[in-house]
Amino acid sequence: MALEIPYRSISDMLFARVAKTPDGRALAYPAPDGSGPVWLTWAQVGERASAIAAGLHSLGVGLEDRVAILANTRLEWILADLGVGCAGGATTTIYPTTEAADAAFILRDSESKILIAENQELAARATGAGLPELTHVVLMDGEADPAASPMQLTLAELERRGAEALAAEPDLVRRLGEAITPDRLATLIYTSGTTGRPKGVELTHACWTWEGVAQGNLGVLEPDDLQYLWLPLSHSFGKSLICGIIHVGVPTFVDGRVDKIIENLGVVRPTLMCSAPRIFEKVYNRVVTTAVGEGGAKARIFRWAVRVGKEKVALEQAGRPVPAGLSARYAVARRLVFSKLHARMGGRIRVLVSGSAPLSPQIAEFFAAAGLPIQEGYGLTESSAANFVNRPGRLKIGTVGEPLGDLEVRIADDGEVLLRGAPVMRGYHNLPEETAAAFTEDGYLRTGDIGELDADGYLRITDRKKDLVKTSGGKYVAPSHVEGLMKALCPYVSQAVVVGQARNFCTMLVTLDPEAITEWAAGGPLAGKPYQEIVTSAAAEAMVAGYVKQLNEKLNRWETIKKFAILPRDLSIEDGELTPSMKIKRRVVEEHFSAEIEKMYAGTVATV
């Protein structure tokens, strides 16, 4: 049944929300003095977005003209994006971690007319020579440079100009909105990808309004929720959530500082948080290593509580009733153990959502056992991010849930997941051949992911089509499956990367979590030693070897890890080894650590 979309554009959706709940809490940001969240109402959001839209219009922004945003996740990012949408323009997103050459490429390829940057430093990184289309740079923070070229102004000045324009012509933004049709370009998101130069994904107003309505029908977003939004807004996952927030009217605290998440959880006390798996992995590592490190009775009670929780989850997943005796034991486990994890996350969490990368089923099982089930979802930038998700009360661990709205899904003969529907991109910007190759003859998007649908319509992603490792013996290995198992088994692991393409056996590159491994070393001869000394020690090698042995007991013979190497540092976005959404760039990792890989395969013969 077709999903009814009552909006023509993002602008239409925003002002419908403003009209419905003008005085309702909309967006909050952290007070500069640390006193807590500062809230804007929906009327205030609409007023500021309108001022930005009118200001951009005065700078020459018209239908589908690109305006780039280069900033961290913060309130002003959302206001600027909404302003672009209300002006009829299209937002080009650039991650603040993007290298200067790539940022300049994105500005040039998108033909962006305006750059809205967080500060002078980020503006300078992106604006070199060879950007003839760029006419203005708008700064969120700091003062504009009157001598700069392109011309600079502050976001506050842009809003003032817009307010003056609206005073002279009050219906300006309404008139601009009437010209925006659903098929108009709203966003140009350049996929960071795991290989090659980024491609601009063209997403229309129809894509995003569909996302807003589809998310509103899930039970994941509720008007009386309080959401904590830290995800990168340059990524499609974060952008899609803005649409759900507007359609449903979810009060949302916005702060992109990852190092402040735990602190903010205690202050904001959200009921809803969406995240990449890495945050859940770090919480899991911290909880497990702390409990095990305490030893004695506390460690025994922790292990008992986890067993009880997992026993309860296994029955629920099988659709069987939980006996009264087990319920009673679980109540004790929750009071003695799991209540501490709930408190650590603010004490009011109703829904956790994971997306952007695979979540280990074992870690999902742990959170469910603790009474904090993670609703894993799935989607692509090319299909506006949110395509499948587990609904509250209908969780199937190990799957990414059911499709949203009226999205069509089909599994190709080779197992590739194919999608068709309103959230699917218009195409790749200026790349007609790549656009044609991305679709089947009957209009389904080729996701590049291998998956399967069960009898209830739940999708299970088994791996990336391009990431499947084929050993020299002709056996296929799904790296994400093996890597997820390793992360769940070893609470000290930060990243695990399986290597084995055209090799006669599989190996693994391992990085260790700085916080977890420091706690592991405490009280022993490595206590107080630098991170690099700890991870390269014989003791760390022996510890990881024990977990690899446990891992291999769970794998097929051809999947087993014959050798591993602990890297002297963690993988990072800054070094180009992770995408901003924390996916591993396998090719880059293998290039950066080729010496470690070749050492593991010394004396063996590689094939092609």
N, C-alpha and C positions, 0 to 999 in steps of 0.2 A: 504494500500500500504506500502510495507516494506521500512523502513528508510535506506537510503544508508549511510554507515559509511566508510569514506575514510582512516581511521587510523587502525593500528593493535594494538596500545598500547598508553599509556599516553606519552611515550617518542616520539613516532612517531608524535602524535598530537602537542607536544611542538615544535619539530624541524621544523614541517611544518609551524607553526606560526612564528618562528624565520626567516625562509627563506622568508616568505611572507612580513613581516614588521620588518626587523631587527632594524631599527632606530626609530620605533614607541614607544611611551610611553607605558610601561607595568605595572610596580608596583611601588608604592611610599610608603614611610614611613615618620613619622614626624621627622623633623630635631631636633637633641638634643638641639639646642639653641632656639627652638621655632619659627624659621624663616619661617616655612611652609613645604610643602611636598618636599621630595627629591626623584627624579624619576630615575628609571632604565629603560633602553630600553629592548626590547625583546632579542636583541643580548646579552646584559649583563646578563639577566636572564638565557638564554641558557648556557652562559659561566660558571656562578656560579653553576647551576644545574649539568653541566657536571663535574666540579671539585669535587663537593660533591659525585657524582656517582662514579667517579674514586677513590676517597678517600675511600668510603665504600667498593668498590671492593678490594682494598688493605688490608682491614680489614677482608676479607673473606666472604663478602655478595654476595650470588649467587641467582639464580632464586627462588623466593618465600620465601627467608629467611626474617624473620621479623626484622624490625627496628622500635622501638617505639619512638614516639615523645611526650614529656611531656612539654608543654609550652603554654603560652597565645598566642592569635592571634597576629601575627607580621610577618613582611616580611620574617624573617629567617625560620618560620614554613613552609611557602610555598616553599621556596628554598630547604629546607631539604626534604620535601615530594616529590618534583620533582626529587631531586637527588636520593632518594630511588627508585622511579619509573624508572628512567633512568638506574640504576644499575641492574634492574630486580628484586629487592627486593619487599617486601610488607610492607607498613606502618601500624603499630599498633598505634592507637590513644588513648591517655590518657588525660583526662581533668586535668588541673592544680589544680582543687578543689577536685579531687579524694582523698579519705582517703588512708592512707598509706597501710592498709591491702588489700584494693581493687586494688591499683596500683600494689602491689607486685603480687597479684593474676593474674592480666592481663598480667604482664611480664612473669610469670611462665606458665600460660595456653597457651599463644601465642608462647612460646619458643623463645622470642625475643633475638637476638644475640647482638644487639646494642641498647643503649638508648641515644637518643638525648634530653637533658634536658635544660630548660631555664637557670638554675643556680644551684649552689651547694645545695641550700635548697631543691629544687624540686627533684634533683637527690638523695639526702639522704632519702627523704620521700619514694621513690619507691624501692631503692636497699637495701633490707635486706638480710638475709640468705636464702638459698634454691633457688637460681637462677643459676643453673649450666650452662645454655645455654648462659648467659650474659657474653660477653667477654670485651666490652668496653663501656664507658660512654663518650659522646661528649657534651660539654657545650657551649651554645650560648653566655652566659655572664660569666665574671669572669675568674680566672686562674684555670688551672687543678692542682689537687693535685698529685704530683709525687709518693706519698706513697699509694694512694688509690687502693682499689681492689673492683670491676674490674678496670682495667687500664683506666685512664682518659686522654682526650685531648680536646682542644678547637675546635669549629667549624672552626675558622680561620686556625688552624693547619691542620685540615682535608682537607680543601680546598687547602692549600699549597701542601700537599702530593698528592692530586689529580691532581693539575696542573703539578707537576713534573712527575707523571705517564703519563699524556697526552702528555707532551713534548717528552717523550721517545717513546710513542705509540699513535700517534694522532688519530687513528681510533678506539681506545678502546671503547668509549661510543657508537659509531655507531655499532660496532660488538656486544656489549652487547644488544643493542636494537633489533638487528635482531633475537635474540633468544627468544624475548618476543612475545608470541602469545596471541590472544584476550582472551583465556580461562584461562590465568595465573592469580593467585591471585595478586591483586594490593593493597588492603586495608583490614585491619581487624579492624572493628569498634565494640567496646563493647557497647552494648545498656545499658545505665544507667537504663532504664526501670522505672516503678513506683512500682515494687515489685521484690523481689528475687535477686539472684546473677546475674551479667551481663553476657550476652552471646555474643560470638564473631561472628559478621556477616561477612561472606566472600564475598567480592565484587571484581570482576575481572576487567581487563583492558577493556573488552567489555562493562561492566556496565558504566564506566566513559566516554569512548569515545562516547557512545550512549548519555549520558547526555550532553556532549558538543555540539554535532550536534543538538539534540532535542531542547535544549535551544536556539540555534542560529536561529531556524525557528519560533520564537514566536513573535518577535517585542518587547520583553521585554529587551533584550540586543542588543545594537547597537554599532558599532565601534567608533562612535563619542560621545558616552556617557562618563561620568566620574563617576565611581562607588565608593561608600564609603563602605568598607567591615570591619565590626567590629564583625561579628558573630563568635562563637567558631568554629575553624577549626577542632577540634576533633569531632564535630558533623557533620552528613552527609549533612545537609543543607549547611553549609559553604564549605565543601569539594566539593559538586556538583557545587557550584558557580565558583570554581577555574577552573573547566572543561569548563564551558560556557565562562569564561573570555579568556581562551586560544584559543578556537575554533573561537570565534568572534573577539578577539583582543581588548577587552575593557580595557582602562586605569583604574587602580584601586588603590585607596588609602587604605592602610591597617593599622588599629590601633584598637586593641581589648579592649582598656580602655573604659568601658561603661560610666564612669563619665566624659569622654571628648567628648561624642557624640555631644552635643549641641554646645560646643565651636568649635569643628572641622567642624561642618556643615557650620558655618559662614566663616571659613578659606578656606576649600576645595571647597565649593559650588558645590556639586555633582549634577548630573542629575538623578542618580539612587541609591536607597538604599533598601536592603532587610533586614528584621528584624523579630524578634519574636514579637507577639502582645503586650507584656508588654511595649515595648518602645512607641508604638502608644497610649497605654492606659495612660502612664505617660504624654505624650504631651497633650492628650485630657484633662486629669485632670487639668493640669497646665493652659491651655487656658480657660477652663470653670470656674475654681475657681477664676482666676484673673479677668475675665470679670464680673462675678456675684459679686465678692467682691468689685469692684469699685462702684457698685450701680448706682442709678440715671439714667441719660440719656445714659451713656455708656452701662450699663447693658441692657437697653431697646433696644438700637441700635443693640447690640450683638444678643439678642434673635430674633429681627426682621430679621437680616441677616441670621441666622441659619434657620428660617422658610422659607425664600425666597429660600435659597440654597436647602433645602430639597424638596420644591415644584418642583424646577427644576429637581432634581435628580429623583423624583417619575415619572415625565413625561418621562425622558430619559429611565428609567428602564422599563417603559411600552411600549417603542418604539413609543412614541407620540411626535410631534413637540413642541418646546418651544415657546410660543407666544412672539411677539415682546415686549409687555409690561413687561412680566416677565424677559425677557433677559435684558431689561433696568434696572429693579430693581436689578437684580443680579449683573450687572456691578457696581452699586453703592455699593452693599453689599461687593463685592470683594475689591473695593477701600477703603472703610471705615473700614472693619473688617478683611476679609480673607487675605489681602495683608500682614498683620502683621505675620500671621502664615507662609505664604510663605517665608517671610524674615527670620523668626526664623529657617527655615530649609535650609537656604542658598540662597533662591531666584531663583533656577534654576531647581528644581525637576521636572523630566518628568515622572518617574515611581517609585512608592513605591510597594514593594512586602512583603506580610506577610506569614509566614509559621512556622512550628514546633509545633504550638498549635492553638486552635480555636480562631478566631477573632470575637468579638461581632458584629453582623450585625448593631446594633445601632451606634457603634463607626465607622464602615465602612461607614455608611450613613453620619455621621458628616464630615469625611474627604472628601468624594465625594462632599458634599455640599460646602466645602471650596475650591473645585477645585484641591484637591490632592487625587484622587481616589486610593485606595489601592487594588492592584491585589492579592487577596488571592489565595494561592496554597496549595497543600497537597502532602504528600508522607511519606514513612517510611524509616528508616535506611535499612531495608531488601530489599528495592527496590530503593536504591541510592538517596532517598530524594525527588527529583523533579519529580513528576508523573502527577500532574494536576496543572493548573494555569489559572486564568482569563487573557485574552489578553488585552492590551491597546485598548480602544475603543469598547470593547465587554464585559464589566464588568457586571456580575450578582451578586449583593450583596446578601450574604447569601449562596453562592455556592463557591466551590474551583476551579471552571472553568472546562475546557475540558482537556482530556488526552494529554500528550505530545507525539509527534512522532507517532509510530505505537504500542504504549502500548495497550494491550487488557484489558478490564474491564468487569466484570460480577457481578451482584448482586445475592447472594445466596438466597434460599427460606426464610432464617431467617433474611435477610436484610444485611448480611455481605458483604463488598466490597472485591472482588477477583481480583487479578492482574496477568497478564502473559506477559512476554516479556524480552528484552535484559537487562533492568536495574535490574532485580530481582536477588537476591543473589544466590551464589553457594550453600550456606547452612550455618548452625551454626557450628563453629569450634569445632571439636571433640565431637559433639553431634548428632549422627545419628538419634536417636529416635525423638528428638525435631525437627530436620530437616524434617523428614518424616511427622510429625504431622502438620508442617507449610504449607503443600501443599495438594491440592485436588488430586484425582487420575489422573486427566488430566492436572496436572502441574500448576494450579493457586495458587498463594500465598494467604493465608488467612491473611487478614490485621488486623482482630480483631476490625475493625470499622464498624459501622452500617451506611448505606447511601442509597441514591436513585438517579437515573439518570433521568433528565427531557427529554422532547422531543428533545431538541437541543443538548443533550449529556453532559450537565453540571452536575457535581456531587455535591450533598449536603450531608455533613457528619452530622448525627444527634447525634451520641455519640460513645464512646468506648463501645464495646460489654461487656467488663468486668466492666465498670464503671456504667452501668445502675443500678439504685437503685430500688429494689422491696420492697415496703412497706409491712407491715404485713397484709394489706388489699388486697394484690395481685396486686396493681397498680404499673406500671413501671414509673419511673421519669428519665429524661435525665439531669444529673447534669450540664453539660456544658451549656445547654440552659438557665437554671435558673441563673447560675453564670454570664453568659454573659449579661443577662438583668440587673442584679444588678449592674455590673460594669458600664454599660451605663447610668443607672439611677442616681447613686450616684458618683459624681466626686471625692469623698474623699476616695473611696474604693481602696485598693491595691489588695487584694485577697479575694475571697469568695468561701467557700467550703460547698457544700450541704451534709448533713448527713441524713440518713433515712433507710439504709438497714435493713430489718426485724424489723423496728420500726413502730409504728402506726401513725406517722406523720413525716414530714420533718423539720429539723432545719438547721441552717447555722452558720458556723464559719466565722467571718469577721475580716480582718486586714485593718488598715487605712494607707494611703500613708503619710509618714512623712512630706513631703513638703506641700502637699495639706492641711493636718489637722492643720499644724502650721499656715498657712495663714487663715484658717477658724477661728482659735482661736484669731487671732490678733484683737486688739481693744476691747476685752471683758475681763471678769474676769480671763480667762485662758491664756491670752497673756503672753508669756515668760515662761510658765510652761514647765516642761519636757514632752517628748512625752508620757511616760507611764501614767502620771497624766492626760493629756488631753484625751487620749483614754479611760480611765477608769472613766471618769467623767459622771455625770448624764446628762449633756448637750450633750455630744457625743452620749450617749445611746438614748436620745430623738431624735437627728438628724437622726441617723441610723434607728430608729423605723419608722420615717416618710417615709423614702425611701423603707423600707420593706413593708409598707402598700401600697405604689404605685406599688411595684413589685407584690404583691399578687393579685392586680386588673387585672394583665395581665396573670395570671396563671389559670390552671384548679384547681378545688377544692383540688384534692389529691396532687398537686404539691406545694401548698402554704406553706410558711415558718411560722410555728407556734411560734417558739422561735429562738432567735439568741444570739450569744455571741461575743463580741468584744475582740479580743486577745490582750495581753499587748505588743506584738511585731509583726513585719511582719514575714512572712515565708521567708526562705532563702535557698540558695544552700548549704551554709556552715553547716547548721543544718540538712541537708539531707531531707528537706521537698519539695524542688523543684529540678528537674533535671537541668543540665546545660543549656538546651534549654527552661527552665522555665515552664515545665509542673509540675502540682501538683502531688506529691506522696501521694495519698489519705490515704493509709494505715499508712504511717509514721505520717502524720498530725493527724490522728485519735488516734494514739498511744501517740503522744506528748501532745495532748490536751484532753486526755480521761476524765480528771476531769471536764473540762468545758462541755463536751458532756453529761456526766452522770448527771450533775447538771440540764441540760435542760430537761432530760428525767426522772428526779426524780419523783417517784410515778406512772410511767407508766410501762407497762409490755412489755419487748422485746421478740420477737419470733425468731426462727431459721428455 
